């Protein structure tokens, strides 16, 4: 899985395209190099400022920023003995960390938690890469301890709103936010429409919500979140592949 995600990251192209003069246009400013052609009746003798077609291998000036808002609620710890939901989320985090090694110039990423205890709960900040072995172990320990000690309640909306603002706080080639939730939102009167609005409030950001472990609530939320933004994960064991698929589909745009 790490090797597959590395292939996805390797193939990601720069989104940014510098504006330049485009020749052979049917309108715009008359191209001085086309004066003779103009007299001869040629139509494509103008030039204008614009973005050229993306070229293979275009240099990426800034990294893509990816923020993962992870569910560290008490229900993640309670349900872990039943379906290993917390274990799978931790494995997904390790997958991302290992796959990102060597791509620090192309990607910058961060992990935060959200639960009844608050949001955001600091786990790993932007710019702190690649993490040392001790740091990764600390991240794993923190994910478990945050969930085990979490207060009752839900701050998914707060975490999503904060994540959208945080990921765009610095200039980047592209922006991604992936919110993970065990879909226990209806209990706290969080509607899919409200969640979807928070997730898509900034059109610069590729925002996704991954709902795990609660089939009924997950399907309900996925149907009401904007198309393609809500992903149901019926089996927590599929979570690492879902992370990979999200990045693969988004980075290939």
N, C-alpha and C positions, 0 to 999 in steps of 0.2 A: 504493500500500500504506500509506503514511503517513496519507493522508486517511481510508482505511478504518479503520485502528486508532484514529484520533482520534474517529471516530464511535462506536466501541465504548466508548472512555473517556468520551465525553460522555454516553452513555446509562446508565452505571453508576450505580446507586442506592445510597444508604446502607443498610448491613446493620443497623446499630444502631437499635433502637427503644426509646424511653423507656417505662417502665412508667407506667400511669395508671389512673384509675378507669374501668372499663367498665360502662356502664349497661345496663338491659334484659336482665339475666341471670336464669336460672331458679334460681340458688342463690348464696349469698354473704351479704353484709351487706344488711339491709333499707335501701333507698334512701329517705331522708327525703322526697324529692320525689315518691315514689310511694305515700304512705300511703293516699291516697284510693283509688287504683287497687287497692291491696291489699285494702281493705275490700270493694271491689266484686267481688273474686274474680279479678283479673288475676294471671297467673302470673309474668310477667317484671317483677318489682318489686325485684329485688336488684341489687347492684353488687359488683364485686370488682376487685382489682388485677391488671393483666395488660398484655400488649403489644398495642396496637391493630394492625389491618391496616395494612400499609405503604401510605402515601399517596404519590401522585406528587409528586415534588419535595421529599421530606423532606430536611431539612438534614443534611449529613454533618459531624459534629463533629470526627472524626479522619480522617486519611488512611488509605487501604489501603496496606499494606506488601507489596512484591513483591521477592523476592530471586532473582536468576538465578545459579546455580552452573554455570559454563561449563567445558567440557572444554578445557584448554590443554595436553594431553599431547603427547608426542613423536609419537604416531601420527596426531594431527590434522595436524601439519606434514608428516609423510611422505606421508599420503594426499591432501594438498591438490593436488598436481600431477595426481592421478588423477581426483578428482571435485570439487575445489574446496570441500571440507567446511569448511575453516577460513575461507575467503573468505566463504562463505554465513553462517557463524556471526557473523562480524564485521559483515556487512550487516544481520543480524537485530538486533544490538546497536544499530547506528546507527538502525534503524527505530524501536526502542523509545524511544531518546533523543529523536529528532525528534518522535515522536507525543506524548510526555509533556509537551512544552513548552506551558505555559498551564494545566496541570492539577496544579500543585505542591500545591494545597490538598487535592486529592482522592487523590493518589497519592504515595508515597515509595518509591523503588526503589534497589537496589544490585546491583552485579555483582562476583562473585568468581570466581577460577579454581581448578581442581583438576587435579593431575597427579602423576606420580611424585616431583616436587620438593616436594610438600606440599599442604596445604589448611587453611584457605582462603588463596588468593593474592589480595591486595588489588588491585582494579581501580577501583571507584568505590563510595564509601561512601554510606550513607543520608544525606539532608539536604544533599547537595552539588549542588543543582539550581537552575536549569537549567545544565548544563555550558557553559562558553564554547567557542568554536571550537577554541582551543588545547587545552582539556581533552579534547575529543572526539578530536582527533588523537593525543593522548597515550594515550588508551584503545585506539585502533586499534593504535598501535605496540606497546603493552604486550601485547595479545592475541597478536600475531605473535611477539614476542620471548619471551614465556613458553613458547609451544609449541616454538619452535625450540631453546630452551635447556633444555627439560625433561629431567629424569632418567627412566630407565625405572622403571616401577612404576605403581600405581594407588591413588588416595585418594578414590574416589567415595563410599564409605561414610562416611568421615570428613567429607567436604564436605557430604554430605546431613544427617548428624547435626548438624553445626555450623550449617547453614543453618536448620534447623527451630528450633533454640534462639535463633539470632540474630534471626530475623524476628519472633519473639514477645517479644523483650527489652523492647519498648516497647508501650504500649497503642495499639491501632489499630482501625479500623472492620472490617478483615478482613485475613487473612494468606495470602500465596501464596509457594510455592517452586517454581521450575522448574529441574530439574537436566538439563543436556545432557551426553550421553556418546556416544562413538563405539562403544559396545557391546562393547568389547574386555575385558569383565569376567571372562569364564570363564577366561581365561588367568591371572588372578590369584586364582582360586578364590573369586570373589564369586558367591553364588547369588542368583537372582531373589527367593527368599523372604526372604533377609536384607536385600536392597535394599528390597523392598516394606515390610518391617517398619520400617526406618529412615524411609522416606518417609511413613508413615501413623501414626507413633508419637504425634502430637499431633493430636487431632481438630479443633482450632481452625484448623489449617493446611490449605489446599488445595495438596497436594503433587503434582507431576507430574514424570515422567521422559521425556525425549525422546531416543530412541536413533537415531543416524544412521549411515549409511554401510556397515554390515556386515549384509547381509540375513539370513543364517542366525542369527546371534547376536541380532539385533534382534527377529526373530519369536519366538524362544525366550524372550527376556526379556519381551516384551509379553504372551505367553500366561500367564506366571506372576506378573506384577505385578498387584496388585488391579485389578479392572475399571475402566477409564477413566483409570487413573493412568499407564499406560505407553503411549507413543505412538511408533509406528514411522515413521521418516522415511527411506524408501528412497532418495530423491533429495535431497541436501543443498540443491538449489535450492528445495525446498518449505519449508525451515526458517522463513523469515520469515512465511509464511502459517500455519504451525503455531503459532508464537508468538501470532499474532493470533487464531486459533481457540480456543486455550486460554483466553486472557483474555476473549474474547467469551462462551464457554460458561459460564465461571465467574462473571463479573461479572453475567450475566443471571439468576443463581439467585434 
